[in-house]
């Protein structure tokens, strides 16, 4: 029996990350997901992956804390050996994140630091560590945002970090090409998740306004994004590299 390929999904316990994990499992991949604090939710994703017929395990990681990376990857190596009978992974999805909207004029240094740690430093150095155990021919998917193409007041700090992530994606694709590792970014539009307190999902007025600005007439749901990420982690996407793929239903065209 062939070894299933393995994907590491940061922030895989809820929202977009959960759907990515489930769609990857449907493509026949095994999973390692990380969670920040909600272990119960992460274990539920592990159970749902098992129901699909693939293996998953959940490990705690705060992507904003660089000091956690070394012990996390040590634990990951142990888990791979003990539970997956391997020492390597094939894909990394840098998904973990949060948003703290604030008008540019009043954004604070602490908010800026939080966003840069979570959305740029984290993906930069998590990938650097993951590459030590990634098989040649694997891939990285960095989760960006539609807000790097169109502007919405209140997201200057967040979108600036995601803009940096998109530039990083190109450099990674160029420098890792010799290992046949593909690197792409996926940029969701407005999605109904619990991020920002579930604003897009639960605020009917906001949901309606965003839908009206979208060519397909609705806001997104997690399954709109997870299937695209999963596709990028298959041989069907073998010639897609260094690209920004927006998944927004045609927002703000």
C-alpha angles and dihedrals in degrees: 000000000000119000111253114238114253129225126194111211118189114212091016098150100084147009117000094357093055092051091047090054093049093047091048089052090052087056089056100260126136117228145223110188129186128213132191103215113328103090093166092058090048091052089052090056089049089054093049091050089052090052088056088054103255134107124251139171131187125222128184118243135160102206091198091064112076091188089067095059099079096048090042093055091045089054090044091054091051092049092049091052096043102039107021101033092230140089099217145065130209107207140029123199112194098205109133114115152122136210128223105184117210134158110261093240093058101035111128132222090243091054089048091051092049092052095045092049094049102037106030113014091043097053091040097055099029088058090046089056095041091054089066088068101028120113118237109258092038128116151226126220116195115199111224130163141250085241090082088069102035128029130235117179113249098039103079095116096044095044093047090059092047089050088056089049091055091053089048088053091060093048091048091050091051098045097040094047091096087064091047089241110150120213125193138159126227116206115199123200122215108329132187102243136122093265113125088017092304093295097156092044100043107030103083094192093051092044091052093048092050091047091053090055092052122086093221091051103240142068119254132265125210093259089062089066105030094063091053092051090048091050090055088057094060137078088252086075095047095126098044110100137150092010136139109219114193116207103189108118088247100306119189096356 
